[in-house]
């Protein structure tokens, strides 16, 4: 008769329970913040809510049986699991984030470094170190043998993947050079860095992870073929993801340029000084509508989110202009 303890031990609770609880916490915190923003008249777009929740659920589901059990036995299944966690789930979660959603998090002392960690260059470096360290044979096989190490590996793939996408499409401030060509180089760089690892697994004639040999043999699989398929899965996923991201970036650049010009035209019509850089920052941060409302409300004394009163001083009606752009808006 199988004991209850043995049954629970077979479920690898130490491995999949943490991501399930974390995913649930992500959804609850996001829902709480979304309700607050909705009450303030700044609702999160429905597609962003769907994206965030889908990513968080995907993060949990892919680490539950039977997916996780299969990943412990077949390398290509494990690689697909990592692709979903580190690339797809993290990307969907980041698509759900906006400046107002992240605002409370950035006010916490422990999470303030997020601004620096999610800057494009640092995020790319951290992500590169993460994927290459965890794919070293010693650590990769250690994760297969120990549930807590495996949970840590998956958490690292998700967190550093999220930083990678925050650096590309997140609402945090980015360097000016990143607004155009920098983002394209970033996407291509991610493709090349991941492609090196994928090519190693495809073309090497040595089994890199011997831990899979017994389970592959039990399933009638050639360990080297299993490894080659895992590398091919990486390459195919990265190819499609790169195409999608490049398409998204071109669309986003066109939209932001249109929003920037619209803000400048509105400021000119209302006799308000607005720099091109300020308008571009608002557009890239997804805050063009908020800045538009402030420009339209200058005559009514609409307060700046940072506390500055935007009512023009005496003399503005006679043609005097005013710069509204000291700070980037928070939404």
C-alpha positions in Angstrom: 0.0 0.0 0.0 1.4 3.4 -1.0 1.7 5.8 1.9 0.4 9.4 1.6 3.9 10.8 2.1 5.2 8.7 -0.7 2.4 9.8 -3.0 3.1 13.5 -2.3 6.8 12.9 -2.7 6.2 11.6 -6.2 4.4 14.8 -7.1 7.6 16.9 -6.6 5.8 19.5 -4.4 9.0 21.2 -3.6 9.5 21.9 -7.4 6.1 22.9 -8.7 4.3 24.3 -5.6 6.5 27.5 -5.4 5.7 28.6 -9.0 2.0 27.9 -8.6 1.9 30.1 -5.4 4.0 32.8 -7.0 1.8 32.9 -10.2 -1.3 33.2 -8.0 0.4 36.0 -6.1 1.2 37.8 -9.3 -2.4 37.6 -10.5 -3.8 38.8 -7.2 -1.4 41.7 -6.9 -2.1 42.7 -10.5 -5.8 42.5 -10.0 -5.6 44.7 -6.9 -3.6 47.3 -8.7 -5.9 47.2 -11.8 -9.0 47.8 -9.6 -7.3 50.7 -7.9 -6.4 52.3 -11.3 -9.9 51.7 -12.6 -11.4 53.6 -9.6 -8.9 56.4 -10.3 -10.1 56.6 -13.9 -7.0 55.1 -15.4 -8.1 51.6 -16.2 -5.6 49.0 -17.6 -6.5 48.1 -21.2 -8.3 44.7 -21.4 -5.7 43.2 -23.7 -3.0 44.0 -21.2 -5.0 42.3 -18.4 -5.5 39.2 -20.7 -1.8 39.2 -21.5 -0.6 39.4 -17.9 -3.0 36.7 -16.6 -2.3 34.4 -19.5 1.5 34.7 -18.9 1.1 34.1 -15.2 -1.1 31.0 -15.7 1.2 29.7 -18.4 4.1 30.0 -15.9 2.3 27.8 -13.5 0.7 25.3 -15.8 3.9 24.4 -17.6 5.6 23.5 -14.3 2.8 21.0 -13.3 2.5 17.4 -14.2 2.5 16.0 -16.8 4.6 18.7 -18.5 7.2 18.9 -15.7 7.5 15.1 -15.4 8.1 14.8 -19.1 10.7 17.5 -18.9 12.7 15.5 -16.4 12.8 12.6 -18.8 13.3 14.1 -22.3 15.6 17.0 -23.1 13.4 18.4 -25.9 10.4 18.5 -23.5 12.6 20.3 -20.9 13.8 22.8 -23.5 10.2 23.6 -24.6 9.4 24.1 -20.9 12.2 26.6 -20.6 11.2 28.4 -23.8 7.7 28.9 -22.5 8.9 30.0 -19.1 11.7 32.3 -20.1 10.5 33.7 -23.4 6.7 33.4 -23.8 5.3 33.6 -20.3 7.7 36.4 -19.3 6.9 38.3 -22.5 3.1 38.1 -21.9 3.5 39.3 -18.4 5.6 42.3 -19.4 3.0 43.2 -22.1 0.6 43.5 -19.3 2.7 46.1 -17.4 2.3 49.8 -17.7 3.8 52.8 -15.8 0.8 53.1 -13.4 0.8 49.4 -12.7 4.5 49.4 -11.8 4.4 52.7 -9.9 3.8 51.3 -6.3 6.6 48.7 -6.9 9.1 51.4 -7.8 8.4 53.3 -4.6 9.5 50.3 -2.5 13.2 50.6 -1.5 14.0 47.0 -2.2 12.7 47.1 -5.7 14.0 50.5 -6.7 17.0 48.9 -8.5 14.5 47.6 -11.0 15.0 50.7 -13.1 18.7 50.0 -13.4 18.3 46.2 -13.9 15.8 46.7 -16.6 17.9 49.1 -18.6 18.6 47.6 -22.0 22.3 46.9 -21.8 22.2 45.5 -18.2 19.1 43.4 -18.8 20.7 41.8 -21.9 23.9 41.1 -20.0 22.0 39.5 -17.1 19.9 37.4 -19.4 22.9 36.2 -21.3 24.7 35.2 -18.1 21.6 33.5 -16.8 20.9 31.2 -19.8 24.5 30.2 -20.3 25.2 29.4 -16.7 22.1 27.3 -16.3 22.8 25.4 -19.5 26.3 24.3 -18.2 26.1 20.5 -17.8 26.8 20.6 -14.1 24.0 23.0 -13.2 21.5 21.7 -15.8 21.8 18.2 -14.5 21.8 19.3 -10.9 18.4 20.9 -11.5 17.1 17.7 -12.9 18.2 15.8 -9.8 17.1 18.3 -7.1 13.6 19.8 -7.1 14.5 23.1 -5.3 17.4 23.7 -7.6 15.0 23.0 -10.5 12.5 25.5 -9.1 15.3 28.1 -8.8 16.4 27.5 -12.4 12.9 28.1 -13.7 12.5 31.2 -11.5 15.7 32.6 -12.8 14.6 32.0 -16.4 11.4 33.8 -15.8 12.8 36.8 -13.8 15.7 37.4 -16.2 13.4 36.9 -19.2 11.1 39.5 -17.7 14.0 41.9 -17.3 15.0 41.3 -20.9 11.5 42.2 -22.2 11.2 45.1 -19.8 14.3 46.5 -21.3 12.7 46.2 -24.8 9.0 46.9 -24.4 8.5 47.8 -20.8 7.3 51.2 -19.5 10.5 52.2 -17.7 12.6 55.0 -19.1 15.2 54.1 -21.8 18.2 55.8 -23.3 17.4 58.1 -26.3 19.5 55.9 -28.6 17.3 52.9 -27.8 14.2 54.6 -29.2 15.0 53.6 -32.8 18.0 51.6 -34.0 18.9 50.5 -30.5 15.8 48.4 -30.0 16.4 46.7 -33.4 20.0 45.9 -32.4 18.7 44.6 -29.1 16.3 42.1 -30.7 19.0 40.9 -33.2 21.4 40.5 -30.3 19.0 38.4 -28.3 18.6 36.2 -31.5 22.3 35.8 -31.9 23.0 35.0 -28.3 20.4 32.4 -28.1 21.3 31.1 -31.5 24.8 30.2 -30.4 23.5 27.9 -27.7 20.9 26.3 -30.0 23.6 25.6 -32.6 25.8 24.0 -30.1 23.0 21.5 -29.2 22.2 20.9 -32.9 25.7 20.3 -34.2 27.7 18.8 -31.4 28.4 15.1 -31.7 28.7 14.6 -27.9 25.9 14.2 -25.5 26.0 17.3 -23.3 23.6 16.1 -20.6 24.2 12.4 -19.9 21.4 12.5 -17.2 18.9 11.9 -20.0 20.5 8.8 -21.3 18.6 6.3 -19.2 15.2 7.9 -19.7 15.8 8.4 -23.5 16.8 4.7 -23.8 13.6 3.6 -21.9 11.6 5.6 -24.5 13.6 4.3 -27.5 15.2 7.7 -28.1 18.7 8.4 -29.2 20.1 10.8 -26.6 22.0 12.7 -29.3 18.9 13.1 -31.5 17.0 14.3 -28.4 19.7 16.9 -27.9 19.7 18.0 -31.5 15.9 18.4 -31.5 16.1 20.5 -28.3 18.6 22.8 -30.1 16.3 23.0 -33.2 13.4 23.9 -31.0 15.4 26.8 -29.6 16.3 28.0 -33.1 12.8 27.8 -34.5 11.2 29.5 -31.5 13.8 32.3 -31.6 13.3 32.8 -35.3 9.5 33.2 -35.0 9.8 35.4 -31.9 12.3 37.7 -33.6 10.0 38.2 -36.6 7.1 39.0 -34.3 9.1 41.4 -32.2 10.5 43.2 -35.2 7.0 43.6 -36.6 5.8 44.9 -33.2 8.7 47.4 -33.0 8.1 48.8 -36.5 4.4 49.3 -35.6 5.3 50.8 -32.3 7.9 53.2 -33.8 5.3 54.4 -36.3 2.6 54.9 -33.7 5.0 56.7 -31.3 6.2 59.1 -34.0 2.6 59.9 -34.9 1.7 60.5 -31.2 4.9 62.7 -30.7 4.0 64.9 -33.7 0.4 65.2 -32.5 1.5 66.4 -29.1 3.8 69.0 -30.6 1.1 70.2 -32.9 -1.3 70.5 -30.0 1.2 72.4 -27.9 1.9 74.8 -30.8 -1.8 75.5 -31.3 -2.2 76.3 -27.6 0.9 78.5 -27.3 2.6 76.1 -24.9 6.3 75.3 -25.1 6.9 71.6 -25.5 10.2 70.1 -26.5 10.5 67.4 -29.1 12.4 65.3 -26.5 9.6 65.7 -24.0 6.9 64.7 -26.5 9.0 61.7 -27.6 9.4 60.5 -23.9 5.7 60.7 -23.3 5.0 58.7 -26.5 7.6 56.0 -25.8 6.3 55.7 -22.2 2.7 55.2 -23.3 1.8 58.5 -21.7 0.8 60.6 -24.7 -2.9 60.7 -23.8 -2.1 61.9 -20.2 0.1 64.6 -21.6 -2.5 65.6 -24.1 -5.0 66.0 -21.3 -2.6 68.2 -19.4 -2.0 70.3 -22.5 -5.7 70.7 -23.0 -6.3 71.5 -19.3 -3.6 74.1 -18.9 -6.1 76.9 -19.0 -8.2 75.2 -16.3 -5.2 74.7 -14.0 -5.0 70.9 -14.2 -2.3 69.8 -11.7 0.8 67.9 -12.8 1.0 64.3 -11.5 4.2 65.5 -9.6 2.3 68.4 -8.0 3.2 71.2 -10.4 0.2 73.5 -11.3 0.0 73.8 -15.1 -2.1 76.9 -15.1 -0.2 79.4 -17.3 1.1 82.5 -15.5 -0.2 85.9 -16.2 0.7 87.0 -19.6 0.4 83.6 -21.2 -2.8 84.8 -22.9 -0.8 87.5 -24.6 1.4 84.9 -26.4 3.8 84.0 -23.6 4.7 80.3 -23.7 5.4 77.8 -21.0 7.4 74.5 -20.9 5.2 71.7 -19.5 7.9 69.1 -19.8 10.1 69.0 -16.7 9.3 65.4 -15.9 8.1 62.2 -17.6 4.5 61.5 -16.7 3.9 58.4 -14.7 1.1 57.0 -16.8 
